[in-house]
Amino acid sequence: SAYTTYYFRAGAINHNNVASFASVGGTQTTAGYGPTNPTLVSVNISTISVQWGDVASNDGYVLQASLASNFGAIAASSATTNGDSITLTFNNGALAPNTTYFLRVGATYNGATTYALTAPQSTSTLASFITGSAFLNVNITSVTVAWTAFTGGDGANSGEGYRLEAYSDSAMTTLISSSQTYAVTQSTLTVFNLSAFTTYYFRAGAINHNNVASFASVGGTQTTA
């Protein structure tokens, strides 16, 4: 077994097929391989899921997140004793919103751990959902939406900007118009080039460090005639 101490003896065999043993001593086997090609499955506001290729002879896996690339301090971890597992997820709330984490997965072997970095090696969690969103102005060919502005930096209710999108269907599959800003103190955006007397469905979200928005539905409204 990997990372296990064994004790050895060896001896010459005589004409009667009996060995005269002498102690060789003890030694420890090395740890096994790290997980194969860990990749990100999903990134959310306060949790991340990672998957990888299974390796043999291990007794579990551990997923770790750190604010530093050298993993000097572990911000969050998730572990399993299932040696055949190929995915782990941090518990909801384990990670801070809009924060960049470095990630790695380790295969455990009787107390030893062999790590492999994820691809990409780091990512930002999504920003918190915006709050207080409402239609501020509805016109013939434009709609303005307002919300409570965030602050810059990391953590809850922080962001790098905002994005507003207008769709022609409630399932939000057909994008008609959008608007975006990188001013995190701004609390409104306007979408243009809409058709008169037409119902549109809107979503808005704060943008994280990776330029990805965490959208929340604003609802639907009809432009004026």
GROMACS elastic network, one bead per residue, 0.5 to 0.9 nm:
[ bonds ]
;  ai    aj funct       b0    kb
    1     4     6  0.59135   500
    1     5     6  0.88326   500
    1    29     6  0.72710   500
    1    30     6  0.88989   500
    1    31     6  0.87514   500
    1    57     6  0.71093   500
    1    58     6  0.87090   500
    1   109     6  0.82800   500
    1   110     6  0.84577   500
    2     5     6  0.89193   500
    2    28     6  0.83256   500
    2    29     6  0.55613   500
    2    30     6  0.57143   500
    2    32     6  0.58364   500
    2    57     6  0.71459   500
    2    58     6  0.75872   500
    2   109     6  0.58844   500
    2   110     6  0.71156   500
    2   112     6  0.86970   500
    3    28     6  0.60028   500
    3    32     6  0.76432   500
    3   109     6  0.60559   500
    3   110     6  0.60899   500
    3   111     6  0.75616   500
    3   112     6  0.65615   500
    4    27     6  0.82172   500
    4    28     6  0.51961   500
    4    29     6  0.54135   500
    4    30     6  0.76225   500
    4    31     6  0.84001   500
    4   109     6  0.84728   500
    4   110     6  0.69386   500
    5    26     6  0.66515   500
    5    27     6  0.54043   500
    5    29     6  0.64048   500
    6    25     6  0.84689   500
    6    26     6  0.54677   500
    6    27     6  0.56712   500
    6    28     6  0.62007   500
    6    29     6  0.78544   500
    7    23     6  0.81907   500
    7    24     6  0.74702   500
    7    25     6  0.55567   500
    7    27     6  0.66015   500
    7    28     6  0.88394   500
    8    22     6  0.87789   500
    8    23     6  0.61882   500
    8    24     6  0.52224   500
    8    25     6  0.55574   500
    8    26     6  0.61029   500
    8    27     6  0.83548   500
    9    21     6  0.60183   500
    9    22     6  0.54253   500
    9    25     6  0.71105   500
   10    19     6  0.81563   500
   10    20     6  0.78629   500
   10    21     6  0.51370   500
   10    22     6  0.55703   500
   10    23     6  0.65476   500
   10    24     6  0.66772   500
   11    18     6  0.89563   500
   11    19     6  0.51914   500
   11    22     6  0.59650   500
   11    23     6  0.87064   500
   12    18     6  0.80102   500
   12    19     6  0.51483   500
   12    20     6  0.56444   500
   12    21     6  0.70866   500
   13    16     6  0.76431   500
   13    17     6  0.53210   500
   13    18     6  0.50825   500
   13    20     6  0.65660   500
   13    21     6  0.89339   500
   14    17     6  0.52468   500
   14    18     6  0.54739   500
   14    19     6  0.63336   500
   14    20     6  0.79480   500
   15    18     6  0.74483   500
   16    19     6  0.88249   500
   23    26     6  0.88569   500
   30   112     6  0.88839   500
   31    34     6  0.89747   500
   31    58     6  0.88193   500
   31   108     6  0.81487   500
   31   109     6  0.60115   500
   31   110     6  0.84245   500
   31   112     6  0.62900   500
   31   113     6  0.71707   500
   31   114     6  0.68709   500
   32    55     6  0.82740   500
   32    56     6  0.79251   500
   32    57     6  0.74211   500
   32    58     6  0.71315   500
   32   107     6  0.78254   500
   32   108     6  0.82330   500
   32   109     6  0.68306   500
   32   112     6  0.88356   500
   32   113     6  0.83506   500
   32   114     6  0.68919   500
   33    36     6  0.84065   500
   33    55     6  0.67817   500
   33    56     6  0.81007   500
   33    58     6  0.86523   500
   33   107     6  0.72935   500
   33   114     6  0.62413   500
   33   115     6  0.82646   500
   34    54     6  0.89505   500
   34    55     6  0.72341   500
   34   105     6  0.78487   500
   34   106     6  0.60206   500
   34   107     6  0.54195   500
   34   108     6  0.85299   500
   34   113     6  0.79184   500
   34   115     6  0.51495   500
   34   116     6  0.55632   500
   35    38     6  0.66948   500
   35    52     6  0.61195   500
   35    53     6  0.59255   500
   35    54     6  0.60848   500
   35    55     6  0.60444   500
   35    61     6  0.83588   500
   35    86     6  0.87304   500
   35   105     6  0.67245   500
   35   106     6  0.64215   500
   35   107     6  0.59856   500
   35   114     6  0.78787   500
   35   115     6  0.70219   500
   35   116     6  0.60134   500
   35   117     6  0.89731   500
   36    52     6  0.55437   500
   36    54     6  0.65889   500
   36    55     6  0.71981   500
   36   116     6  0.74279   500
   37    51     6  0.82686   500
   37    52     6  0.55071   500
   37    53     6  0.63264   500
   37   116     6  0.76096   500
   37   117     6  0.80793   500
   37   118     6  0.69808   500
   37   119     6  0.73738   500
   38    50     6  0.65554   500
   38    51     6  0.55390   500
   38    53     6  0.71210   500
   38    87     6  0.89612   500
   38   104     6  0.76651   500
   38   105     6  0.69006   500
   38   116     6  0.70352   500
   38   117     6  0.67432   500
   38   119     6  0.63339   500
   38   120     6  0.89672   500
   39    49     6  0.87567   500
   39    50     6  0.56130   500
   39    51     6  0.55576   500
   39    52     6  0.63120   500
   39   117     6  0.87369   500
   39   118     6  0.52573   500
   39   119     6  0.50903   500
   39   120     6  0.71458   500
   39   121     6  0.88641   500
   40    43     6  0.73858   500
   40    48     6  0.75007   500
   40    49     6  0.61032   500
   40    51     6  0.64710   500
   40    52     6  0.89214   500
   40   118     6  0.70506   500
   40   119     6  0.69288   500
   40   120     6  0.75697   500
   41    48     6  0.76250   500
   41    49     6  0.52713   500
   41    50     6  0.51654   500
   41    51     6  0.63528   500
   41    87     6  0.87049   500
   42    47     6  0.84245   500
   42    48     6  0.57411   500
   42    49     6  0.51947   500
   42    50     6  0.72374   500
   43    46     6  0.82722   500
   43    47     6  0.64712   500
   43    49     6  0.66226   500
   43   123     6  0.82801   500
   43   124     6  0.79875   500
   43   125     6  0.60267   500
   43   126     6  0.69851   500
   44    47     6  0.53559   500
   44    48     6  0.60251   500
   44    49     6  0.87072   500
   44    97     6  0.82845   500
   44   125     6  0.57296   500
   44   126     6  0.53748   500
   44   127     6  0.84515   500
   44   214     6  0.82971   500
   45    48     6  0.83081   500
   45    92     6  0.86006   500
   45    93     6  0.82521   500
   45    95     6  0.77077   500
   45    96     6  0.72805   500
   45    97     6  0.50239   500
   45    98     6  0.71900   500
   45   125     6  0.52768   500
   45   127     6  0.59078   500
   45   128     6  0.62100   500
   45   129     6  0.84142   500
   45   214     6  0.78765   500
   46    90     6  0.82906   500
   46    91     6  0.80910   500
   46    92     6  0.56716   500
   46    94     6  0.60702   500
   46    96     6  0.54733   500
   46    97     6  0.55802   500
   46    98     6  0.86744   500
   46   125     6  0.65367   500
   46   126     6  0.75614   500
   46   127     6  0.89096   500
   46   128     6  0.88179   500
   47    89     6  0.69417   500
   47    90     6  0.52732   500
   47    91     6  0.62879   500
   47    92     6  0.53712   500
   47    93     6  0.65774   500
   47    94     6  0.63889   500
   47    95     6  0.56997   500
   47    96     6  0.82928   500
   47    97     6  0.87588   500
   47   125     6  0.73223   500
   48    88     6  0.86010   500
   48    89     6  0.57833   500
   48    90     6  0.58699   500
   48    91     6  0.85240   500
   48    92     6  0.87572   500
   48    95     6  0.81821   500
   48   125     6  0.75647   500
   49    87     6  0.71325   500
   49    88     6  0.58217   500
   49    90     6  0.66985   500
   50    63     6  0.78996   500
   50    86     6  0.83835   500
   50    87     6  0.55796   500
   50    88     6  0.56877   500
   50    89     6  0.64686   500
   50   103     6  0.89508   500
   50   105     6  0.82554   500
   50   118     6  0.79264   500
   51    85     6  0.89185   500
   51    86     6  0.54235   500
   51    88     6  0.66670   500
   51    89     6  0.89233   500
   51   105     6  0.88959   500
   51   118     6  0.89966   500
   52    85     6  0.87449   500
   52    86     6  0.52724   500
   52    87     6  0.64371   500
   52   105     6  0.83146   500
   52   118     6  0.87763   500
   53    85     6  0.88865   500
   53    86     6  0.61120   500
   53    87     6  0.89212   500
   54    83     6  0.79519   500
   54    84     6  0.62020   500
   54    85     6  0.69090   500
   54    86     6  0.58633   500
   54   107     6  0.88944   500
   55    58     6  0.69424   500
   55    83     6  0.81291   500
   55    84     6  0.77964   500
   55   107     6  0.78213   500
   56    59     6  0.89909   500
   56    83     6  0.79417   500
   56    84     6  0.82219   500
   57    83     6  0.75916   500
   57   109     6  0.77099   500
   58    61     6  0.80798   500
   58    82     6  0.88181   500
   58    83     6  0.54701   500
   58    84     6  0.83029   500
   58   107     6  0.63282   500
   58   108     6  0.57393   500
   58   109     6  0.51036   500
   58   110     6  0.78941   500
   59    80     6  0.87174   500
   59    81     6  0.58793   500
   59    82     6  0.64815   500
   59    84     6  0.83427   500
   59   107     6  0.75697   500
   59   108     6  0.57080   500
   59   109     6  0.57205   500
   59   110     6  0.69478   500
   60    79     6  0.74784   500
   60    80     6  0.54446   500
   60    84     6  0.74344   500
   60    85     6  0.74535   500
   60   106     6  0.84668   500
   60   107     6  0.59751   500
   60   108     6  0.52553   500
   60   109     6  0.75145   500
   61    78     6  0.85226   500
   61    79     6  0.57245   500
   61    80     6  0.54856   500
   61    81     6  0.66266   500
   61    82     6  0.73153   500
   61    83     6  0.67373   500
   61    84     6  0.88237   500
   61    85     6  0.74151   500
   61    86     6  0.85725   500
   61    87     6  0.88861   500
   61    88     6  0.83427   500
   61   105     6  0.69603   500
   61   106     6  0.54746   500
   61   108     6  0.56365   500
   61   113     6  0.83581   500
   62    77     6  0.69288   500
   62    78     6  0.57100   500
   62    80     6  0.64803   500
   62    81     6  0.87803   500
   62    88     6  0.78122   500
   62   104     6  0.83947   500
   62   105     6  0.56399   500
   62   106     6  0.51214   500
   62   107     6  0.66178   500
   62   108     6  0.74236   500
   62   113     6  0.84710   500
   62   115     6  0.88007   500
   63    76     6  0.83068   500
   63    77     6  0.54061   500
   63    78     6  0.50974   500
   63    79     6  0.61511   500
   63    80     6  0.89841   500
   63    87     6  0.89319   500
   63    88     6  0.65517   500
   63    89     6  0.77126   500
   63    90     6  0.78273   500
   63   103     6  0.74215   500
   63   104     6  0.60132   500
   63   106     6  0.65142   500
   64    71     6  0.85688   500
   64    74     6  0.66418   500
   64    75     6  0.76006   500
   64    76     6  0.58714   500
   64    78     6  0.66527   500
   64    79     6  0.86694   500
   64    90     6  0.85937   500
   64   102     6  0.82358   500
   64   103     6  0.57633   500
   64   104     6  0.55132   500
   64   105     6  0.63357   500
   64   106     6  0.81830   500
   65    68     6  0.88004   500
   65    71     6  0.77413   500
   65    73     6  0.88446   500
   65    74     6  0.59304   500
   65    75     6  0.55699   500
   65    76     6  0.52432   500
   65    77     6  0.62877   500
   65    90     6  0.89581   500
   65    95     6  0.85020   500
   65   101     6  0.58350   500
   65   102     6  0.55458   500
   65   104     6  0.68119   500
   65   122     6  0.89825   500
   66    69     6  0.70897   500
   66    70     6  0.82075   500
   66    71     6  0.54140   500
   66    72     6  0.76569   500
   66    73     6  0.61700   500
   66    76     6  0.70348   500
   66   100     6  0.86855   500
   66   101     6  0.54225   500
   66   102     6  0.51714   500
   66   103     6  0.66031   500
   66   104     6  0.88445   500
   67    70     6  0.88564   500
   67    71     6  0.73516   500
   67    72     6  0.86741   500
   67    73     6  0.75030   500
   67    74     6  0.76080   500
   67    75     6  0.67942   500
   67    99     6  0.83776   500
   67   100     6  0.67239   500
   67   101     6  0.50217   500
   67   102     6  0.60926   500
   68    71     6  0.53538   500
   68    72     6  0.65936   500
   68    73     6  0.72607   500
   68    74     6  0.85566   500
   68   101     6  0.74501   500
   68   102     6  0.65069   500
   69    72     6  0.79302   500
   69   101     6  0.84025   500
   69   102     6  0.58146   500
   69   103     6  0.84716   500
   69   121     6  0.84992   500
   69   122     6  0.83125   500
   70    73     6  0.83219   500
   70   102     6  0.86395   500
   71    74     6  0.61283   500
   71    75     6  0.88928   500
   71   102     6  0.76664   500
   71   103     6  0.86281   500
   71   104     6  0.89626   500
   74    77     6  0.72547   500
   75    94     6  0.82067   500
   75    95     6  0.76716   500
   75   101     6  0.84946   500
   76    90     6  0.73165   500
   76    91     6  0.89001   500
   76    94     6  0.61318   500
   76    95     6  0.69195   500
   77    89     6  0.88206   500
   77    90     6  0.65395   500
   77    91     6  0.86679   500
   77    94     6  0.82814   500
   78    88     6  0.67132   500
   78    89     6  0.66240   500
   78    90     6  0.55605   500
   78    91     6  0.75323   500
   79    88     6  0.72536   500
   79    89     6  0.88282   500
   79    90     6  0.89728   500
   80    83     6  0.77454   500
   80    85     6  0.76222   500
   80    88     6  0.78847   500
   81    84     6  0.88281   500
   81    85     6  0.84402   500
   81   108     6  0.85997   500
   82    85     6  0.54929   500
   83    86     6  0.86891   500
   83   107     6  0.81099   500
   83   108     6  0.83247   500
   85    88     6  0.79675   500
   88   105     6  0.89206   500
   89    92     6  0.86726   500
   90    93     6  0.82253   500
   90    94     6  0.62476   500
   90    95     6  0.77516   500
   91    94     6  0.54546   500
   91    95     6  0.82686   500
   92    95     6  0.75387   500
   93    96     6  0.70328   500
   93    97     6  0.88584   500
   95    99     6  0.79089   500
   95   101     6  0.86443   500
   95   125     6  0.76534   500
   96    99     6  0.59357   500
   96   100     6  0.89293   500
   96   125     6  0.72617   500
   96   126     6  0.89899   500
   96   127     6  0.89045   500
   96   154     6  0.79070   500
   96   155     6  0.52860   500
   96   156     6  0.66813   500
   97   100     6  0.88726   500
   97   124     6  0.80386   500
   97   125     6  0.54371   500
   97   126     6  0.57363   500
   97   127     6  0.50779   500
   97   128     6  0.59556   500
   97   154     6  0.70764   500
   97   156     6  0.52533   500
   97   157     6  0.77637   500
   97   158     6  0.77611   500
   97   208     6  0.85136   500
   98   124     6  0.58010   500
   98   126     6  0.51228   500
   98   128     6  0.73139   500
   98   153     6  0.81212   500
   98   154     6  0.54411   500
   98   155     6  0.55325   500
   98   156     6  0.71486   500
   98   157     6  0.84097   500
   98   158     6  0.66488   500
   98   159     6  0.65332   500
   98   160     6  0.88335   500
   98   207     6  0.83927   500
   98   208     6  0.52830   500
   98   209     6  0.64779   500
   98   210     6  0.88614   500
   99   123     6  0.81155   500
   99   124     6  0.50757   500
   99   125     6  0.55306   500
   99   126     6  0.78366   500
   99   127     6  0.81682   500
   99   153     6  0.85041   500
   99   154     6  0.53024   500
   99   155     6  0.60791   500
   99   208     6  0.80454   500
   99   209     6  0.74283   500
  100   122     6  0.66543   500
  100   123     6  0.53158   500
  100   125     6  0.65017   500
  100   154     6  0.83686   500
  100   209     6  0.73783   500
  100   210     6  0.87389   500
  101   121     6  0.85472   500
  101   122     6  0.54165   500
  101   123     6  0.56860   500
  101   124     6  0.61739   500
  101   125     6  0.78130   500
  102   117     6  0.84051   500
  102   118     6  0.82704   500
  102   120     6  0.88372   500
  102   121     6  0.57637   500
  102   123     6  0.67898   500
  102   124     6  0.89463   500
  103   116     6  0.89664   500
  103   117     6  0.62701   500
  103   118     6  0.58087   500
  103   119     6  0.86548   500
  103   120     6  0.85253   500
  103   121     6  0.59266   500
  103   122     6  0.59518   500
  103   123     6  0.81682   500
  104   115     6  0.64570   500
  104   116     6  0.56160   500
  104   118     6  0.53639   500
  104   121     6  0.75584   500
  105   114     6  0.83280   500
  105   115     6  0.55115   500
  105   116     6  0.54820   500
  105   117     6  0.64342   500
  105   118     6  0.71338   500
  106   113     6  0.56464   500
  106   114     6  0.51527   500
  106   116     6  0.61847   500
  106   117     6  0.86885   500
  107   112     6  0.82970   500
  107   113     6  0.54629   500
  107   114     6  0.53491   500
  107   115     6  0.64501   500
  107   116     6  0.85288   500
  108   111     6  0.64580   500
  108   112     6  0.55935   500
  108   114     6  0.65695   500
  108   115     6  0.87794   500
  109   113     6  0.60579   500
  109   114     6  0.80339   500
  110   113     6  0.83928   500
  117   120     6  0.81357   500
  117   121     6  0.58833   500
  118   122     6  0.75381   500
  119   122     6  0.76474   500
  120   123     6  0.70818   500
  123   209     6  0.83920   500
  123   210     6  0.71907   500
  124   127     6  0.86630   500
  124   208     6  0.68502   500
  124   209     6  0.59343   500
  124   210     6  0.60806   500
  125   208     6  0.72380   500
  125   209     6  0.81867   500
  125   210     6  0.85001   500
  126   129     6  0.87146   500
  126   159     6  0.88853   500
  126   206     6  0.83576   500
  126   207     6  0.75204   500
  126   208     6  0.55952   500
  126   209     6  0.82304   500
  126   210     6  0.84867   500
  126   212     6  0.70478   500
  126   213     6  0.69624   500
  126   214     6  0.58871   500
  127   130     6  0.85900   500
  127   154     6  0.87391   500
  127   155     6  0.78218   500
  127   156     6  0.71293   500
  127   157     6  0.69549   500
  127   158     6  0.65003   500
  127   159     6  0.59372   500
  127   160     6  0.87688   500
  127   205     6  0.82015   500
  127   206     6  0.59252   500
  127   207     6  0.63329   500
  127   208     6  0.52437   500
  127   209     6  0.85133   500
  127   212     6  0.85030   500
  127   213     6  0.71943   500
  127   214     6  0.60378   500
  128   155     6  0.83195   500
  128   156     6  0.58803   500
  128   157     6  0.54151   500
  128   158     6  0.71244   500
  128   159     6  0.80190   500
  128   205     6  0.84215   500
  128   206     6  0.70956   500
  128   208     6  0.89323   500
  128   214     6  0.69886   500
  129   157     6  0.77423   500
  129   204     6  0.87359   500
  129   205     6  0.63987   500
  129   206     6  0.68209   500
  129   214     6  0.61419   500
  129   215     6  0.67113   500
  129   216     6  0.62959   500
  130   133     6  0.71098   500
  130   147     6  0.67868   500
  130   148     6  0.68459   500
  130   149     6  0.78250   500
  130   150     6  0.79193   500
  130   157     6  0.76300   500
  130   204     6  0.75801   500
  130   205     6  0.61208   500
  130   206     6  0.64946   500
  130   214     6  0.84203   500
  130   215     6  0.80531   500
  130   216     6  0.71056   500
  131   147     6  0.60450   500
  131   148     6  0.58248   500
  131   149     6  0.84765   500
  131   216     6  0.87690   500
  132   146     6  0.76117   500
  132   148     6  0.55710   500
  133   145     6  0.67749   500
  133   146     6  0.54112   500
  133   148     6  0.70717   500
  133   204     6  0.81371   500
  133   216     6  0.89968   500
  133   217     6  0.87435   500
  133   218     6  0.61688   500
  134   144     6  0.87475   500
  134   145     6  0.56659   500
  134   146     6  0.54702   500
  134   147     6  0.65301   500
  134   218     6  0.65715   500
  134   219     6  0.84770   500
  135   138     6  0.70603   500
  135   143     6  0.73995   500
  135   144     6  0.60877   500
  135   146     6  0.63227   500
  135   218     6  0.79203   500
  135   219     6  0.88292   500
  135   221     6  0.82206   500
  136   143     6  0.77382   500
  136   144     6  0.53875   500
  136   145     6  0.52259   500
  136   146     6  0.58826   500
  136   188     6  0.82723   500
  137   142     6  0.81746   500
  137   143     6  0.57170   500
  137   145     6  0.70934   500
  137   190     6  0.87002   500
  138   141     6  0.83127   500
  138   142     6  0.64238   500
  138   144     6  0.64476   500
  138   145     6  0.88087   500
  138   221     6  0.80195   500
  138   222     6  0.77648   500
  138   223     6  0.59010   500
  138   224     6  0.69084   500
  139   142     6  0.52509   500
  139   143     6  0.59954   500
  139   144     6  0.85496   500
  139   196     6  0.81768   500
  139   222     6  0.89437   500
  139   223     6  0.56455   500
  139   224     6  0.54402   500
  139   225     6  0.82748   500
  140   143     6  0.82506   500
  140   194     6  0.74964   500
  140   195     6  0.69906   500
  140   197     6  0.69622   500
  140   198     6  0.89273   500
  140   223     6  0.52811   500
  140   225     6  0.58638   500
  141   191     6  0.84709   500
  141   192     6  0.59360   500
  141   193     6  0.55175   500
  141   195     6  0.54170   500
  141   196     6  0.57165   500
  141   197     6  0.86812   500
  141   223     6  0.66936   500
  141   224     6  0.78652   500
  142   190     6  0.66945   500
  142   191     6  0.55193   500
  142   193     6  0.64764   500
  142   194     6  0.58036   500
  142   195     6  0.83455   500
  142   196     6  0.88479   500
  142   223     6  0.73572   500
  143   166     6  0.89267   500
  143   189     6  0.84569   500
  143   190     6  0.55502   500
  143   191     6  0.56185   500
  143   192     6  0.69365   500
  143   194     6  0.82407   500
  143   221     6  0.88209   500
  143   223     6  0.74162   500
  144   188     6  0.67327   500
  144   189     6  0.56505   500
  144   191     6  0.65978   500
  144   192     6  0.89875   500
  145   164     6  0.79290   500
  145   187     6  0.83743   500
  145   188     6  0.55442   500
  145   189     6  0.57111   500
  145   190     6  0.64484   500
  145   191     6  0.86739   500
  145   202     6  0.87680   500
  145   204     6  0.83981   500
  145   218     6  0.81673   500
  146   149     6  0.88181   500
  146   187     6  0.55286   500
  146   189     6  0.68135   500
  146   190     6  0.89925   500
  147   186     6  0.89160   500
  147   187     6  0.53056   500
  147   188     6  0.64833   500
  147   204     6  0.89501   500
  148   186     6  0.87640   500
  148   187     6  0.59190   500
  148   188     6  0.88012   500
  149   157     6  0.84196   500
  149   158     6  0.88639   500
  149   184     6  0.67646   500
  149   185     6  0.54454   500
  149   186     6  0.60714   500
  149   188     6  0.85286   500
  150   156     6  0.88906   500
  150   157     6  0.52725   500
  150   158     6  0.51471   500
  150   159     6  0.63873   500
  150   160     6  0.88753   500
  150   161     6  0.85366   500
  150   184     6  0.60575   500
  150   185     6  0.62069   500
  150   186     6  0.83006   500
  150   187     6  0.82967   500
  150   206     6  0.81856   500
  151   154     6  0.87251   500
  151   157     6  0.65796   500
  151   159     6  0.64507   500
  151   160     6  0.84087   500
  151   184     6  0.61573   500
  151   185     6  0.64183   500
  152   157     6  0.85284   500
  152   158     6  0.51722   500
  152   159     6  0.55110   500
  152   160     6  0.63555   500
  152   161     6  0.86576   500
  152   184     6  0.63237   500
  152   185     6  0.80399   500
  153   158     6  0.59412   500
  153   159     6  0.67988   500
  153   160     6  0.79008   500
  154   157     6  0.83425   500
  154   158     6  0.57773   500
  154   159     6  0.73050   500
  154   209     6  0.88045   500
  155   158     6  0.58218   500
  155   159     6  0.84663   500
  156   159     6  0.86540   500
  157   206     6  0.87805   500
  158   161     6  0.89808   500
  158   184     6  0.80169   500
  158   206     6  0.80578   500
  158   207     6  0.89387   500
  158   208     6  0.81729   500
  159   162     6  0.78177   500
  159   182     6  0.88496   500
  159   184     6  0.62273   500
  159   206     6  0.57532   500
  159   207     6  0.55627   500
  159   208     6  0.53513   500
  159   209     6  0.74053   500
  160   181     6  0.86465   500
  160   182     6  0.57233   500
  160   183     6  0.70386   500
  160   184     6  0.55687   500
  160   206     6  0.71262   500
  160   207     6  0.53218   500
  160   208     6  0.56540   500
  160   209     6  0.64425   500
  160   211     6  0.76972   500
  161   180     6  0.75318   500
  161   181     6  0.53930   500
  161   183     6  0.52010   500
  161   185     6  0.79594   500
  161   186     6  0.79053   500
  161   205     6  0.85859   500
  161   206     6  0.57442   500
  161   207     6  0.51449   500
  161   208     6  0.76688   500
  161   211     6  0.86198   500
  161   213     6  0.87441   500
  162   179     6  0.84391   500
  162   180     6  0.56991   500
  162   181     6  0.54424   500
  162   182     6  0.64674   500
  162   183     6  0.76889   500
  162   184     6  0.70148   500
  162   186     6  0.82663   500
  162   187     6  0.86571   500
  162   188     6  0.88932   500
  162   189     6  0.82257   500
  162   204     6  0.71641   500
  162   205     6  0.56076   500
  162   207     6  0.53544   500
  162   208     6  0.89897   500
  162   213     6  0.71966   500
  163   178     6  0.72609   500
  163   179     6  0.58164   500
  163   181     6  0.65910   500
  163   182     6  0.88233   500
  163   189     6  0.78085   500
  163   203     6  0.83850   500
  163   204     6  0.56211   500
  163   205     6  0.55313   500
  163   206     6  0.65480   500
  163   207     6  0.70736   500
  163   213     6  0.68205   500
  163   215     6  0.82833   500
  164   177     6  0.85657   500
  164   178     6  0.55268   500
  164   179     6  0.52563   500
  164   180     6  0.62899   500
  164   189     6  0.65737   500
  164   190     6  0.76265   500
  164   191     6  0.73440   500
  164   202     6  0.71931   500
  164   203     6  0.59669   500
  164   205     6  0.67652   500
  164   215     6  0.86053   500
  165   175     6  0.70650   500
  165   176     6  0.77223   500
  165   177     6  0.60097   500
  165   179     6  0.66010   500
  165   180     6  0.87325   500
  165   191     6  0.73938   500
  165   201     6  0.82618   500
  165   202     6  0.56265   500
  165   203     6  0.54954   500
  165   204     6  0.63615   500
  166   172     6  0.81193   500
  166   174     6  0.86259   500
  166   175     6  0.60617   500
  166   176     6  0.56521   500
  166   177     6  0.52813   500
  166   178     6  0.60792   500
  166   191     6  0.72498   500
  166   194     6  0.87709   500
  166   200     6  0.61043   500
  166   201     6  0.55792   500
  166   203     6  0.68374   500
  167   170     6  0.72887   500
  167   171     6  0.83817   500
  167   172     6  0.54154   500
  167   173     6  0.70473   500
  167   174     6  0.54472   500
  167   176     6  0.52238   500
  167   177     6  0.71984   500
  167   178     6  0.89701   500
  167   199     6  0.89226   500
  167   200     6  0.55324   500
  167   201     6  0.50504   500
  167   202     6  0.62618   500
  167   203     6  0.84894   500
  168   171     6  0.87685   500
  168   172     6  0.71430   500
  168   173     6  0.80339   500
  168   174     6  0.59236   500
  168   175     6  0.67718   500
  168   176     6  0.64904   500
  168   198     6  0.85511   500
  168   199     6  0.69907   500
  168   200     6  0.50288   500
  168   201     6  0.62684   500
  168   202     6  0.89936   500
  169   172     6  0.53635   500
  169   173     6  0.66970   500
  169   174     6  0.65180   500
  169   175     6  0.85439   500
  169   199     6  0.84627   500
  169   200     6  0.68621   500
  169   201     6  0.63763   500
  170   173     6  0.80031   500
  170   200     6  0.79004   500
  170   201     6  0.57610   500
  170   202     6  0.85504   500
  170   219     6  0.84475   500
  170   220     6  0.76383   500
  171   174     6  0.83302   500
  171   201     6  0.85419   500
  172   175     6  0.69128   500
  172   201     6  0.70863   500
  172   202     6  0.80713   500
  172   203     6  0.85205   500
  175   178     6  0.78125   500
  176   193     6  0.83621   500
  176   194     6  0.75384   500
  176   200     6  0.86376   500
  177   191     6  0.60661   500
  177   192     6  0.67083   500
  177   193     6  0.69890   500
  177   194     6  0.73406   500
  178   190     6  0.81200   500
  178   191     6  0.55380   500
  178   192     6  0.77931   500
  179   189     6  0.64973   500
  179   190     6  0.64270   500
  179   191     6  0.56119   500
  179   192     6  0.83232   500
  180   189     6  0.72155   500
  180   190     6  0.88387   500
  181   184     6  0.76946   500
  181   186     6  0.79067   500
  181   189     6  0.78332   500
  182   185     6  0.88860   500
  182   186     6  0.84872   500
  182   207     6  0.81305   500
  183   186     6  0.55264   500
  183   187     6  0.89549   500
  184   187     6  0.79414   500
  184   206     6  0.82947   500
  184   207     6  0.88666   500
  186   189     6  0.81322   500
  191   194     6  0.76933   500
  194   198     6  0.79905   500
  194   200     6  0.86077   500
  194   223     6  0.78457   500
  195   198     6  0.59279   500
  195   199     6  0.88419   500
  195   223     6  0.72838   500
  195   224     6  0.89996   500
  195   225     6  0.89723   500
  196   199     6  0.88796   500
  196   222     6  0.82519   500
  196   223     6  0.55137   500
  196   224     6  0.57981   500
  196   225     6  0.51798   500
  197   222     6  0.59224   500
  198   221     6  0.81939   500
  198   222     6  0.51316   500
  198   223     6  0.54048   500
  198   224     6  0.76796   500
  198   225     6  0.83680   500
  199   220     6  0.66679   500
  199   221     6  0.54097   500
  199   223     6  0.64093   500
  200   219     6  0.85146   500
  200   220     6  0.54671   500
  200   221     6  0.56685   500
  200   222     6  0.61760   500
  200   223     6  0.77974   500
  201   217     6  0.81381   500
  201   218     6  0.75503   500
  201   219     6  0.56536   500
  201   221     6  0.65813   500
  201   222     6  0.88088   500
  202   216     6  0.87563   500
  202   217     6  0.61484   500
  202   218     6  0.52767   500
  202   219     6  0.55962   500
  202   220     6  0.60546   500
  202   221     6  0.82312   500
  203   215     6  0.59925   500
  203   216     6  0.54435   500
  203   218     6  0.50457   500
  203   219     6  0.71619   500
  204   213     6  0.81427   500
  204   214     6  0.78925   500
  204   215     6  0.51783   500
  204   216     6  0.56169   500
  204   217     6  0.65517   500
  204   218     6  0.66914   500
  205   212     6  0.89579   500
  205   213     6  0.52091   500
  205   216     6  0.60260   500
  205   217     6  0.87087   500
  206   212     6  0.81182   500
  206   213     6  0.52468   500
  206   214     6  0.58339   500
  206   215     6  0.71780   500
  207   210     6  0.77155   500
  207   211     6  0.54312   500
  207   212     6  0.52283   500
  207   214     6  0.66863   500
  207   215     6  0.89800   500
  208   211     6  0.52925   500
  208   212     6  0.55178   500
  208   213     6  0.62940   500
  208   214     6  0.79468   500
  209   212     6  0.74723   500
  210   213     6  0.87976   500
  217   220     6  0.87694   500
